[in-house]
Each structure stands twice: as C-alpha cells, then as structure tokens.
C-alpha cells in the first residue's frame, strides 16, 4: 500500500455524498467522542449508526469502558482504525516531570496499540515552565517509541500552548522528524482564533497532515476565552461563523485526501441522546464537505 493510500485509509473510512462527488472529497470522516454523551459503548454505537466509520477516542473512554482497551478494540475494529488521545504537556517537560511524562507516554502508546489505534495525538505543551531546549529531543524520543509499536504521532498547536501555538511553529518543529511517524493536526478552531488562514497549508506536504478537525464558533474569540470556548462552546459546522469551506477547499487544492472530522466540545450536546447528536453531526460534516467540493 502506498503512503498516500495508507494515510487516506489508516485513520478512517468515509461515506460518499453521491458517487459523482465522492472521489473529489476527503473520504475518511470521523467524530471525536467528546461530542457524544453516554457510555463509551453507546458512543461507538451512535457513531456507527450515524454513518461515521471513524472515531477519536480518549483515555477516559478506555477507563470507563466495560472491559477496558480489550473490550473496546472489537467495537473500534467494527468502525475502522482510530486515533487515541491525549498526551498533554509532554514536550519540554521541566525538571523531574520529564521522567513521569515519558512513563505516561509509554502507557498511552501501549494502550493505543492495544486498541488497534494508528495515531496518538500530542498537543504542544501548555506548561508555563516548559523547557524549549528539550522539545526536539523529547519528540524524537516519542516518535521513536511510536515507530517501535507501528504507531504515529500527530502533533498539534493549541491556541493557548506555551510553545508552538501556531501551525507554522508546529510544522517547523516536526518537519525534520520521521515523515512516516510524525505529522501534524490541523484544527480549524486554533487556526481561526489566532488569525491564521488556510494559505499556510501550502507549505506543508499533504502526507504530513495526519488529521483535520473542524468545528464552528459563534463569533470572534478573545485570547482570555480561548480555552473556555474550545472546551465548552464549539458548534457543529454551519451553526457559527467560521469560514470552514475555505479550509476544506485549500486541503483539496494541495492534494490532501486524509481524514476530516469533528472535534466539538459542547456542553449542551454532550447531555443530549448520543444517537440524535451523532446523526446531526454526520449531516453537518457531510454538508460541509459537499459544499466545498470542486
């Protein structure tokens, strides 16, 4: 299997919006389980019934699952390969925290492998005491451990990250790492609130983008509210004011055919029936991709 095809299928399997347009759209479509209420098993059933063939799982899903990673693996396999998250404040961990973070990383990598996941999501550190001089060494170590397990590391700059909050900085940090096992996450929320545009994706090889997360927001977000809005008040595509079609259009223009999906933290939707929310979410994502098709 060539690299382009592997990236297009390794994180999910999309559903077509009509045969004529399917080949033009990024095929893999996923939903992050943070959007859905209920047990991990109920979330996976709802995602599959709605049409998603891919989910993003959290460590809390594994902790709450009836049979842990072993029990979830079979359910995840029915949906398709997934990714696992999240390793926080790993890069540049200061002082004695470094050893603890490396142990945490090994646990998460082993769990990801047990789940049959393909990728571990790693946001850039938000620790105010982060040591920038350690970042490259830490990421080289992490990517090497991922490679030993047949996994990939998807590195993401968050709007409030202490280091590498922008996509430009994230790409500069990982571009020299193993291209088969180190890539980046493109999250429209973090791009938007920092004022970055999809134009910067023109400098990134499409195969180094491991996943694309989309959501909407009601309006401009002040720096003091970056984290609160991100964790509680994201919206489904089409419910807010983000220029999402421009992002999907740019992805198509650079030849990206990898996974595109929803990461929507929303306090209201999390408390609604997961089946109804998953169905609504799939429709919103499907509509976005269809509007952005050439």
Order of alpha helices (4+ residues) and beta strands (2+ residues): alpha-alpha-beta-alpha-beta-alpha-alpha-beta-alpha-beta-alpha-beta-alpha-beta-alpha-beta-alpha-alpha-beta-alpha
